[in-house]
Amino acid sequence: MVLFMMNGIWRNCICHLRKGKVLHRCQSGVHPVAPLGSRILTDPTKVFEHNMWDHMQWSKEEEEEARKKVEENSATRVIPEEQANQKTKEKAGDSSWDHGKTSAPDSRIQETETHCKESSDLPDGQSKARSDFSNPGLEEHRKGPGTIEHFPGSSATFRILEVGCGAGNSVFPILNTLQNIPGSFLYCCDFASGAVELVKSHTSYRAAQCSAFVHDVCNDGLPYPFPDGILDVILLVFVLSSIHPDRMQAVIHRLSRLLKPGGMLLFRDYGRYDKTQLRFKKGHCLSENFYVRGDGTRAYFFTKGEVHHIFCKAGLDEKQNLVDHRLQVNRKKQVKMHRVWVQGKFQKPLHWTQKNSKLVLSLLSHD
């Protein structure tokens, strides 16, 4: 369901960005007409007639209960020695995220709950692939001024990057949409080399219109297989939450450099008090609203204000920033669960210059 919803949003936004337009209904705080808002619960007695209800308002009692659960499950933190080991790995460049799981109902949600595997848990060949991956034309776009730039998608006029593509759950619906957009090209990357190989081996993969590559967004020194300032759209869905909060700002700043002036970054991730956060047990909290699962993957839970701060500090203009409250129900077990996601659209200003980029870097260094 979430995959269907996000594909609808992407198709709508991509088409209007291609035409050089930003919809009025995408302004900050305004819920899109479709697909959000299509199923509103007006009669509580009918709550178990559907699997999901849109735009649910929490009662004060429900919100207070959620707050207490978070206080309880974050009261006992991961022991300092283990946290110190994680920080040591991150400083050594081992911070990562992993979208490798697929083939499950509502797989986009389940897949995005498998982020940020520590590279120490990865096969030896996979960590090597992170630094030694190759793409046609990787070196060409780094040549000096006055040379013709050649890189994957260099002849395209409309370019998209999906960060954390996993096994391609979104890649191929997007490629299907791009068939009707002349001059379009899709880049997609993931830390897991196995996931990238699955994408490239798919029968619908078209190298003429898509470039899948291994990349660690936390490694600012790792080059992309294309130059800065050429992307029209970046998709960042259930990826940022897997990254340590201390690194989030640098990641968003790096992605903003990839956008062309007027380009758009589409964001969606966990919101504060989502059922995923409430289900954590004591001893899994790393820091405030940041948790580690039993398999080593991590998850942060955002507020709307935090999202605004991170993206605007990177020099992007907020075009949409909303909290998507939904009620998910298990009709067989008669169980109700609150889902909370934060969704936003952030645009690179048309007047963006290299001076702006240096200013943001300066702000980051003094944060």
URURQUI-V578002 format. One record per residue. RES is the residue in one small letter. PHI is phi in radians with two decimals (none if undefined). Layout:
# URURQUI-V578002
res=RES phi=PHI
res=RES phi=PHI
This chain:
# URURQUI-V578002
res=m phi=none
res=v phi=-1.15
res=l phi=-1.06
res=f phi=-1.08
res=m phi=-1.10
res=m phi=-1.16
res=n phi=-1.08
res=g phi=-1.12
res=i phi=-1.11
res=w phi=-1.10
res=r phi=-1.04
res=n phi=-1.12
res=c phi=-1.20
res=i phi=-1.05
res=c phi=-1.09
res=h phi=-1.32
res=l phi=-1.14
res=r phi=-1.07
res=k phi=-1.57
res=g phi=1.36
res=k phi=-2.13
res=v phi=-2.12
res=l phi=-1.13
res=h phi=-1.07
res=r phi=-1.30
res=c phi=-1.69
res=q phi=-1.19
res=s phi=-0.93
res=g phi=1.48
res=v phi=-1.68
res=h phi=-1.33
res=p phi=-1.01
res=v phi=-1.15
res=a phi=-2.48
res=p phi=-1.54
res=l phi=-1.12
res=g phi=1.46
res=s phi=-1.48
res=r phi=-2.39
res=i phi=-1.89
res=l phi=-1.47
res=t phi=-1.80
res=d phi=-2.15
res=p phi=-0.97
res=t phi=-1.24
res=k phi=-1.81
res=v phi=-1.04
res=f phi=-1.66
res=e phi=-1.44
res=h phi=-2.37
res=n phi=-1.40
res=m phi=-2.58
res=w phi=-2.15
res=d phi=-1.60
res=h phi=0.89
res=m phi=-1.41
res=q phi=-1.68
res=w phi=-1.40
res=s phi=-1.38
res=k phi=-1.06
res=e phi=-1.16
res=e phi=-1.15
res=e phi=-1.16
res=e phi=-1.16
res=e phi=-1.11
res=a phi=-1.13
res=r phi=-1.06
res=k phi=-1.15
res=k phi=-1.12
res=v phi=-1.17
res=e phi=-1.04
res=e phi=-1.20
res=n phi=-1.37
res=s phi=-1.86
res=a phi=-1.17
res=t phi=-1.82
res=r phi=-1.60
res=v phi=-1.00
res=i phi=-1.01
res=p phi=-0.94
res=e phi=-1.08
res=e phi=-1.19
res=q phi=-1.12
res=a phi=-1.11
res=n phi=-1.11
res=q phi=-1.13
res=k phi=-1.13
res=t phi=-1.09
res=k phi=-1.13
res=e phi=-1.11
res=k phi=-1.13
res=a phi=-1.43
res=g phi=1.58
res=d phi=-1.65
res=s phi=-1.22
res=s phi=-2.74
res=w phi=-2.46
res=d phi=-2.51
res=h phi=-1.94
res=g phi=-1.38
res=k phi=-1.56
res=t phi=-2.48
res=s phi=1.05
res=a phi=-2.43
res=p phi=-0.97
res=d phi=0.92
res=s phi=-1.12
res=r phi=-1.14
res=i phi=-1.19
res=q phi=-1.13
res=e phi=-1.11
res=t phi=-1.37
res=e phi=-1.65
res=t phi=-2.12
res=h phi=-1.41
res=c phi=0.93
res=k phi=-1.04
res=e phi=-1.15
res=s phi=-1.17
res=s phi=-1.17
res=d phi=-1.58
res=l phi=-1.58
res=p phi=-1.03
res=d phi=-0.98
res=g phi=-1.15
res=q phi=-1.26
res=s phi=-1.12
res=k phi=-1.16
res=a phi=-1.12
res=r phi=-1.07
res=s phi=-1.73
res=d phi=-1.91
res=f phi=-1.10
res=s phi=-2.30
res=n phi=-2.46
res=p phi=-1.00
res=g phi=1.47
res=l phi=-1.08
res=e phi=-1.45
res=e phi=-1.04
res=h phi=-1.36
res=r phi=-1.76
res=k phi=-1.25
res=g phi=-1.20
res=p phi=-1.10
res=g phi=1.63
res=t phi=-1.68
res=i phi=-1.38
res=e phi=-1.46
res=h phi=-2.18
res=f phi=-2.77
res=p phi=-0.97
res=g phi=1.41
res=s phi=-1.12
res=s phi=-1.59
res=a phi=-1.29
res=t phi=-1.95
res=f phi=-2.50
res=r phi=-2.22
res=i phi=-2.19
res=l phi=-2.18
res=e phi=-1.82
res=v phi=-1.58
res=g phi=1.30
res=c phi=-1.34
res=g phi=1.02
res=a phi=-1.53
res=g phi=1.79
res=n phi=-1.00
res=s phi=-1.81
res=v phi=-0.99
res=f phi=-1.35
res=p phi=-1.08
res=i phi=-1.18
res=l phi=-1.03
res=n phi=-1.08
res=t phi=-1.18
res=l phi=-1.21
res=q phi=-1.01
res=n phi=-1.65
res=i phi=-2.07
res=p phi=-1.03
res=g phi=1.34
res=s phi=-1.64
res=f phi=-2.62
res=l phi=-2.05
res=y phi=-1.78
res=c phi=-2.55
res=c phi=-2.41
res=d phi=-2.71
res=f phi=-1.21
res=a phi=-1.44
res=s phi=-1.12
res=g phi=-1.12
res=a phi=-1.14
res=v phi=-1.12
res=e phi=-1.13
res=l phi=-1.08
res=v phi=-1.10
res=k phi=-1.21
res=s phi=-1.60
res=h phi=-1.19
res=t phi=-1.13
res=s phi=-1.60
res=y phi=-1.26
res=r phi=-2.15
res=a phi=-1.09
res=a phi=-1.24
res=q phi=-2.27
res=c phi=-2.63
res=s phi=-2.27
res=a phi=-1.75
res=f phi=-2.60
res=v phi=-1.45
res=h phi=-2.75
res=d phi=-1.91
res=v phi=-1.16
res=c phi=-1.40
res=n phi=-1.68
res=d phi=-1.15
res=g phi=-1.49
res=l phi=-1.47
res=p phi=-1.29
res=y phi=-1.51
res=p phi=-1.40
res=f phi=-2.76
res=p phi=-1.33
res=d phi=-1.18
res=g phi=1.28
res=i phi=-2.10
res=l phi=-1.52
res=d phi=-1.57
res=v phi=-2.47
res=i phi=-2.12
res=l phi=-1.83
res=l phi=-2.24
res=v phi=-2.10
res=f phi=0.90
res=v phi=-2.09
res=l phi=-1.05
res=s phi=-1.14
res=s phi=-1.51
res=i phi=-1.71
res=h phi=-1.02
res=p phi=-0.93
res=d phi=-1.18
res=r phi=-1.84
res=m phi=-1.04
res=q phi=-1.08
res=a phi=-1.14
res=v phi=-1.10
res=i phi=-1.18
res=h phi=-1.07
res=r phi=-1.11
res=l phi=-1.14
res=s phi=-1.12
res=r phi=-1.19
res=l phi=-1.32
res=l phi=-1.29
res=k phi=-1.42
res=p phi=-0.95
res=g phi=1.62
res=g phi=-1.21
res=m phi=-2.15
res=l phi=-1.86
res=l phi=-1.78
res=f phi=-2.16
res=r phi=-2.68
res=d phi=-2.86
res=y phi=-1.14
res=g phi=-1.80
res=r phi=-1.04
res=y phi=1.30
res=d phi=-1.06
res=k phi=-0.99
res=t phi=-1.08
res=q phi=-1.20
res=l phi=-1.19
res=r phi=-1.48
res=f phi=-1.15
res=k phi=-1.60
res=k phi=-1.07
res=g phi=1.60
res=h phi=-1.91
res=c phi=-1.55
res=l phi=-1.51
res=s phi=-2.75
res=e phi=-0.98
res=n phi=1.11
res=f phi=-2.26
res=y phi=-2.24
res=v phi=-2.12
res=r phi=-1.51
res=g phi=-1.08
res=d phi=-1.56
res=g phi=1.63
res=t phi=-1.33
res=r phi=-2.18
res=a phi=-2.64
res=y phi=-1.95
res=f phi=-2.13
res=f phi=-1.58
res=t phi=-1.82
res=k phi=-1.05
res=g phi=-1.14
res=e phi=-1.12
res=v phi=-1.08
res=h phi=-1.00
res=h phi=-1.10
res=i phi=-1.08
res=f phi=-1.35
res=c phi=-1.23
res=k phi=-1.16
res=a phi=-1.45
res=g phi=1.58
res=l phi=-1.71
res=d phi=-1.58
res=e phi=-1.36
res=k phi=-1.88
res=q phi=-2.69
res=n phi=-2.76
res=l phi=-2.41
res=v phi=-1.74
res=d phi=-1.71
res=h phi=-1.60
res=r phi=-2.34
res=l phi=-2.01
res=q phi=-1.72
res=v phi=-2.21
res=n phi=-1.82
res=r phi=-1.18
res=k phi=-1.23
res=k phi=-1.61
res=q phi=1.01
res=v phi=-2.01
res=k phi=-1.94
res=m phi=-2.37
res=h phi=-1.49
res=r phi=-1.85
res=v phi=-2.32
res=w phi=-2.21
res=v phi=-1.89
res=q phi=-2.25
res=g phi=-2.62
res=k phi=-2.26
res=f phi=-2.26
res=q phi=-1.98
res=k phi=-1.35
res=p phi=-1.03
res=l phi=-1.15
res=h phi=-1.64
res=w phi=-1.02
res=t phi=-2.32
res=q phi=-1.07
res=k phi=-1.08
res=n phi=-1.06
res=s phi=-1.08
res=k phi=-1.15
res=l phi=-1.12
res=v phi=-1.12
res=l phi=-1.05
res=s phi=-1.12
res=l phi=-1.12
res=l phi=-1.10
res=s phi=-1.23
res=h phi=-1.88
res=d phi=-1.28
